[in-house]
Amino acid sequence: MPRILATVLLLAFALPCHAQQKPNTLTPKEIADGWILLFDGETTFGWRHGLLNPNGRLEVSNGVLQTQFVFSLTTRAAFPEFELHADYQGQAVSGPKIALGLRSARNSSTYFQRDLGDVEAWTSVVLHVKPGMIDMRIPKAREYVSKLLDKNALPAHIFFYPPPRGMQLRNVKLHPLNMKPLFNGKDLTGWNIFPNKKSKFNVKDGAIHLKDGPGDLQTLSKYKDFILQLECKSNGKHLNSGIFFRCRDNEYQNGYEAQIRNEFTAKPTQKYLIEEYDPKTHKLIGKKEQFFTAVDWGTGAIYRRQPARKAMSKDGEWFTMTIVAHGNHFATWVNGVQVTDWTDNRPKSDNARKGCCLNAGHISIQGHDPTTDLSFRNIRIAELK
């Protein structure tokens, strides 16, 4: 997997709670605008961490991510241009301070690092990262830092480096910037309907309406590493569709698939056999039996690879899906909550159905079967170059 820049946020984080909004949540407007949560308030899903010693721990309590003797904390996903908001809290002790910085995974160089100091009360930090520039604001301290950023710095992982005695963190959210529209809201310019299939695609009221199936609507352009966001509505019960990506030229629905199916059980009764591959040899280690609430992999799943871990969307309502693809790592968010994090350790292939495909390919919208009836709008993308 190509390494990515890392936004090294060395923090003792945990955020202030706003009176009008529950912590670790997004407003409907934020969801529609494309904000995503990097911490869901319940789990450490989507993060990896390193411990200073065997007594180190990373845990979630009362909606707060807490560390002790944790050396580093970083998102598994990488992002291009973005705005980050986070609240943090630590203990005023001598020794290492909370720090924030940027590190490039391309060459492991640290491009930006800033101590945030000892903070006993909840404090917010805002970070704007774009090609050539990084801006950091701490409104409470009236502190503003701006620095030129090397062109090799993006895309970025976000890192927190807590002091040994620990930090608290919550309300960590990210907004991708400089997204380019894939759909103009008026017609299917830039798209191609795969021939000799049953699905019907038409544009009305700023949305692509898809009925019947099977079928496939593909972008003319090809994309490899990207963040893709769109709004979708299932106009029936438990309808099946998906967003395919890295699709092969002139082939029908042949790529990775981010599943769309809003059907989940109350308890994790759905059994899946998940393949596990050695990340170094890429040989199949075995198949692990796991249980999820997702039926037929669930909305946000990487179909046939990783089920969605929870239900975040409903039929008959617009929901926002975010897909991040970088090298052999894939992550999805539904309504701003991360539901899938998967690394493709299969042997390399030019066909995603057969192995790890690192080639650029088309993005497509799936018409699954005769019951298909879905709508799509606000489709936009930013490439991770």
MARTOR-962575 format. One record per residue (C-alpha): y, x, z; residue number from 0. Coordinates in steps of 0.001 Angstrom, whole numbers, plus 500000, padded with zeros to 6 digits. Layout:
N
{node {Y X Z} NUM}
...
//
This chain:
385
{node {500000 500000 500000} 0}
{node {503352 501454 499031} 1}
{node {505309 502312 502093} 2}
{node {508580 500614 502675} 3}
{node {511750 501340 504391} 4}
{node {511849 500538 507999} 5}
{node {514714 499011 509786} 6}
{node {514307 500697 513117} 7}
{node {515642 498329 515668} 8}
{node {515004 500068 518925} 9}
{node {515899 497312 521278} 10}
{node {515154 495732 524604} 11}
{node {515440 492300 523084} 12}
{node {515501 488708 524224} 13}
{node {518101 486259 523094} 14}
{node {520560 483845 524547} 15}
{node {519747 480220 524255} 16}
{node {522294 478070 522463} 17}
{node {522949 474742 524113} 18}
{node {522437 472671 520979} 19}
{node {519331 474437 519688} 20}
{node {515959 475225 521178} 21}
{node {515240 478983 521240} 22}
{node {513170 480458 518419} 23}
{node {513808 477537 516086} 24}
{node {515812 476952 512927} 25}
{node {518036 474025 512021} 26}
{node {517147 471954 508922} 27}
{node {520095 473557 507129} 28}
{node {518947 477065 508029} 29}
{node {515460 476261 506740} 30}
{node {516840 474924 503446} 31}
{node {519119 477966 503142} 32}
{node {516106 480278 503438} 33}
{node {516292 481630 506992} 34}
{node {512941 482690 508454} 35}
{node {511865 483457 512003} 36}
{node {510464 486910 512680} 37}
{node {509312 485801 516135} 38}
{node {507908 482292 516540} 39}
{node {508387 482117 520320} 40}
{node {504648 481745 520920} 41}
{node {502749 484724 519493} 42}
{node {503165 488279 518230} 43}
{node {501964 487209 514770} 44}
{node {503452 489299 511973} 45}
{node {504161 492335 514167} 46}
{node {502412 495613 514872} 47}
{node {503126 497863 517830} 48}
{node {502308 501227 519371} 49}
{node {501744 501892 523084} 50}
{node {503086 504787 525137} 51}
{node {500048 504755 527439} 52}
{node {497001 502603 528306} 53}
{node {499148 500491 530633} 54}
{node {501388 499404 527789} 55}
{node {501574 495721 526947} 56}
{node {503198 493313 524554} 57}
{node {503191 489672 525581} 58}
{node {504962 486363 525121} 59}
{node {506113 484343 528120} 60}
{node {508359 481265 528118} 61}
{node {509451 481860 524547} 62}
{node {510348 485509 525151} 63}
{node {508697 488581 523646} 64}
{node {508333 491159 526412} 65}
{node {507310 494814 526280} 66}
{node {506350 497468 528775} 67}
{node {505453 501031 527790} 68}
{node {505585 500008 524139} 69}
{node {506706 502767 521809} 70}
{node {507501 500734 518706} 71}
{node {507479 497207 517360} 72}
{node {507739 496511 513644} 73}
{node {507342 493674 511185} 74}
{node {504373 493923 508883} 75}
{node {506405 492448 506029} 76}
{node {509180 494289 504218} 77}
{node {512458 492853 502990} 78}
{node {515134 493773 500434} 79}
{node {518762 492808 501177} 80}
{node {519050 490700 504312} 81}
{node {521055 489483 507264} 82}
{node {519368 489760 510653} 83}
{node {520329 488015 513884} 84}
{node {518673 488857 517202} 85}
{node {519355 488630 520918} 86}
{node {518096 491268 523311} 87}
{node {518005 492158 526972} 88}
{node {516955 495242 528922} 89}
{node {517311 496882 532301} 90}
{node {520128 499254 533246} 91}
{node {518152 502396 534034} 92}
{node {518581 506051 533243} 93}
{node {516629 507466 530358} 94}
{node {516085 506161 526818} 95}
{node {518467 503457 525672} 96}
{node {517833 500546 523366} 97}
{node {518552 501693 519825} 98}
{node {518849 500193 516352} 99}
{node {518315 502000 513093} 100}
{node {516991 502204 509544} 101}
{node {514113 504375 508400} 102}
{node {512909 504703 504847} 103}
{node {509185 504384 504358} 104}
{node {509563 506086 501007} 105}
{node {510357 509437 502580} 106}
{node {510203 508711 506343} 107}
{node {513860 509661 506747} 108}
{node {515980 507888 509339} 109}
{node {519084 506643 507571} 110}
{node {520759 504858 510438} 111}
{node {520312 504850 514187} 112}
{node {522557 503375 516831} 113}
{node {522137 503127 520586} 114}
{node {522844 499633 521854} 115}
{node {523125 500731 525476} 116}
{node {521750 499293 528706} 117}
{node {522054 495535 528706} 118}
{node {521125 493297 531642} 119}
{node {522526 490097 530122} 120}
{node {521505 488514 526847} 121}
{node {523391 490133 523976} 122}
{node {523400 489381 520250} 123}
{node {523328 491807 517361} 124}
{node {523948 491022 513692} 125}
{node {522783 493345 510950} 126}
{node {523721 493183 507250} 127}
{node {521614 495415 505024} 128}
{node {522307 495775 501322} 129}
{node {522025 498550 498736} 130}
{node {524433 501309 499654} 131}
{node {525688 499851 502937} 132}
{node {524603 498754 506399} 133}
{node {526841 496850 508801} 134}
{node {526035 496181 512456} 135}
{node {528000 493945 514819} 136}
{node {527618 493323 518527} 137}
{node {530121 490485 519039} 138}
{node {529949 490516 522838} 139}
{node {530879 494199 523008} 140}
{node {533328 493850 520112} 141}
{node {531497 496683 518442} 142}
{node {531290 497109 514685} 143}
{node {529523 499905 512830} 144}
{node {529445 500388 509069} 145}
{node {527668 503185 507255} 146}
{node {526780 504116 503709} 147}
{node {523094 503655 502985} 148}
{node {520960 505739 500662} 149}
{node {519686 503895 497604} 150}
{node {516093 504678 498638} 151}
{node {516426 502808 501924} 152}
{node {515329 499384 500690} 153}
{node {513103 497402 501004} 154}
{node {512872 497543 504767} 155}
{node {510552 496980 507676} 156}
{node {512338 495952 510848} 157}
{node {511578 498118 513851} 158}
{node {512311 497721 517522} 159}
{node {512023 500771 519772} 160}
{node {512106 499558 523373} 161}
{node {512782 501828 526349} 162}
{node {509628 502539 528407} 163}
{node {510487 500036 531147} 164}
{node {510602 497326 528560} 165}
{node {512719 494896 526645} 166}
{node {512947 491186 526023} 167}
{node {513445 489597 522660} 168}
{node {513853 486126 521185} 169}
{node {515645 484206 518405} 170}
{node {514980 486896 515819} 171}
{node {515748 485445 512414} 172}
{node {516349 486829 508944} 173}
{node {518145 485536 505860} 174}
{node {517260 487142 502501} 175}
{node {520373 487910 500453} 176}
{node {521196 488116 496743} 177}
{node {518411 485780 495642} 178}
{node {518407 484974 491920} 179}
{node {517500 481483 490647} 180}
{node {514270 481086 488691} 181}
{node {515031 477418 487960} 182}
{node {518458 476257 486759} 183}
{node {518045 472690 488022} 184}
{node {518600 471249 484540} 185}
{node {515669 472149 482296} 186}
{node {512669 474464 482017} 187}
{node {514543 477417 480547} 188}
{node {512698 480585 481573} 189}
{node {509402 478765 481996} 190}
{node {506411 478071 479766} 191}
{node {503990 475146 480014} 192}
{node {500461 476448 479511} 193}
{node {499143 474738 476353} 194}
{node {496363 472185 476031} 195}
{node {496377 471068 479660} 196}
{node {496975 467635 481208} 197}
{node {499810 468293 483663} 198}
{node {503240 466901 482839} 199}
{node {506376 468764 483940} 200}
{node {509839 467232 483746} 201}
{node {513228 467859 485336} 202}
{node {515198 465139 487107} 203}
{node {517806 465211 489883} 204}
{node {517694 468994 490120} 205}
{node {513933 469222 490667} 206}
{node {510812 469957 488650} 207}
{node {508460 466987 488893} 208}
{node {504786 467698 488323} 209}
{node {502190 465007 487689} 210}
{node {498545 464991 486621} 211}
{node {496304 467960 486158} 212}
{node {495005 470437 485644} 213}
{node {497957 472387 484317} 214}
{node {500163 475412 484771} 215}
{node {503904 476138 484491} 216}
{node {504542 479872 484184} 217}
{node {507660 482037 484290} 218}
{node {508379 483973 481118} 219}
{node {509334 487022 483187} 220}
{node {506924 489075 485275} 221}
{node {507331 490212 488875} 222}
{node {505465 492676 491058} 223}
{node {507073 493112 494497} 224}
{node {509399 490320 495581} 225}
{node {510489 487690 498040} 226}
{node {510214 484196 496561} 227}
{node {511616 481034 498131} 228}
{node {511380 477418 497017} 229}
{node {511451 473859 498267} 230}
{node {508492 471573 497637} 231}
{node {507578 467951 498324} 232}
{node {504117 466444 498086} 233}
{node {504549 462862 496870} 234}
{node {501140 461726 498060} 235}
{node {498590 462296 500802} 236}
{node {496926 465718 501060} 237}
{node {497715 466621 497457} 238}
{node {496686 470031 496165} 239}
{node {498872 472548 494347} 240}
{node {499886 476169 494679} 241}
{node {502214 478967 493676} 242}
{node {500421 481661 491696} 243}
{node {501850 485165 491338} 244}
{node {501006 488464 489621} 245}
{node {499311 486317 486984} 246}
{node {497777 487901 483898} 247}
{node {499336 487388 480464} 248}
{node {498134 484390 478468} 249}
{node {495605 483358 481107} 250}
{node {495360 480129 483046} 251}
{node {496049 480254 486809} 252}
{node {494804 483823 487129} 253}
{node {496563 485570 490011} 254}
{node {497058 485397 493757} 255}
{node {497723 481871 495032} 256}
{node {499894 480651 497887} 257}
{node {498210 477330 498624} 258}
{node {499940 473963 498972} 259}
{node {497957 471309 500827} 260}
{node {499398 469588 503885} 261}
{node {496111 468732 505579} 262}
{node {495222 470110 509004} 263}
{node {492871 468936 511742} 264}
{node {493882 468480 515375} 265}
{node {491496 471225 516505} 266}
{node {490223 474361 514712} 267}
{node {487108 472794 513230} 268}
{node {487378 474207 509701} 269}
{node {485023 477153 509182} 270}
{node {485906 480028 506864} 271}
{node {484089 483246 505999} 272}
{node {486788 485898 505746} 273}
{node {485918 489062 503839} 274}
{node {486766 492357 505512} 275}
{node {487216 495577 503545} 276}
{node {487610 499133 504782} 277}
{node {491279 500093 504160} 278}
{node {490303 503657 503189} 279}
{node {487101 503287 501194} 280}
{node {487841 499703 500043} 281}
{node {484191 498848 500547} 282}
{node {483154 495448 501852} 283}
{node {482407 495723 505575} 284}
{node {481244 492165 506023} 285}
{node {482279 488542 506326} 286}
{node {483649 487201 509583} 287}
{node {483261 483548 510525} 288}
{node {486573 482100 511732} 289}
{node {487767 478592 512553} 290}
{node {491161 477133 511643} 291}
{node {492851 473734 511579} 292}
{node {493705 474178 507888} 293}
{node {491716 472066 505439} 294}
{node {491098 473818 502100} 295}
{node {493035 476871 503371} 296}
{node {496252 474903 504109} 297}
{node {499870 475159 502966} 298}
{node {501006 478774 503018} 299}
{node {497508 480252 502804} 300}
{node {496579 483030 500422} 301}
{node {493879 480948 498798} 302}
{node {490299 482194 499241} 303}
{node {491627 485152 501256} 304}
{node {493475 484043 504402} 305}
{node {493907 480477 505749} 306}
{node {497253 479260 507062} 307}
{node {497250 479586 510846} 308}
{node {499185 476378 511607} 309}
{node {500668 473233 510065} 310}
{node {504395 473463 509383} 311}
{node {504903 470898 506599} 312}
{node {504250 467212 505979} 313}
{node {503574 465088 502928} 314}
{node {506563 463113 501686} 315}
{node {509089 465597 503121} 316}
{node {510802 468553 501497} 317}
{node {509646 471849 502965} 318}
{node {510621 475450 502255} 319}
{node {508057 478108 501412} 320}
{node {508719 481859 501469} 321}
{node {506360 484379 499878} 322}
{node {506748 488138 500339} 323}
{node {504609 490384 498139} 324}
{node {504878 494155 498459} 325}
{node {502100 496415 497269} 326}
{node {498869 495115 498761} 327}
{node {500568 493248 501614} 328}
{node {501384 489534 501474} 329}
{node {503094 487219 503955} 330}
{node {504161 483582 503809} 331}
{node {506455 481344 505820} 332}
{node {506548 477534 505782} 333}
{node {509736 475932 507068} 334}
{node {510736 479314 508449} 335}
{node {507579 480003 510486} 336}
{node {505151 482690 509373} 337}
{node {501711 481254 508672} 338}
{node {499962 484066 506792} 339}
{node {499878 487859 506990} 340}
{node {497274 489549 504827} 341}
{node {496585 492993 503402} 342}
{node {494379 493204 500320} 343}
{node {492041 496124 500978} 344}
{node {489706 495295 498107} 345}
{node {489151 497878 495343} 346}
{node {491964 497953 492784} 347}
{node {491723 495674 489782} 348}
{node {493995 494285 487083} 349}
{node {492722 490827 488059} 350}
{node {493655 489405 491489} 351}
{node {490567 487200 491466} 352}
{node {488367 490302 491369} 353}
{node {490262 492869 493440} 354}
{node {493593 494202 494652} 355}
{node {496043 493703 491805} 356}
{node {499236 495785 491991} 357}
{node {500452 494885 488502} 358}
{node {503516 492804 487733} 359}
{node {502658 489307 486582} 360}
{node {503943 485825 485968} 361}
{node {504714 483291 488695} 362}
{node {503298 479828 488103} 363}
{node {503211 476321 489566} 364}
{node {499769 474736 489638} 365}
{node {498840 471287 488464} 366}
{node {495531 470852 490273} 367}
{node {493953 467541 489279} 368}
{node {494728 463972 488113} 369}
{node {496140 463028 491554} 370}
{node {498768 465795 491409} 371}
{node {502291 464513 492148} 372}
{node {504692 467102 493547} 373}
{node {508338 468137 493221} 374}
{node {509917 471613 493329} 375}
{node {513538 472739 493587} 376}
{node {515775 475652 494633} 377}
{node {513334 478245 493307} 378}
{node {514808 481728 493756} 379}
{node {513641 485337 493921} 380}
{node {514709 488833 494929} 381}
{node {512720 491820 493749} 382}
{node {511684 494604 496114} 383}
{node {512459 497656 494024} 384}
//
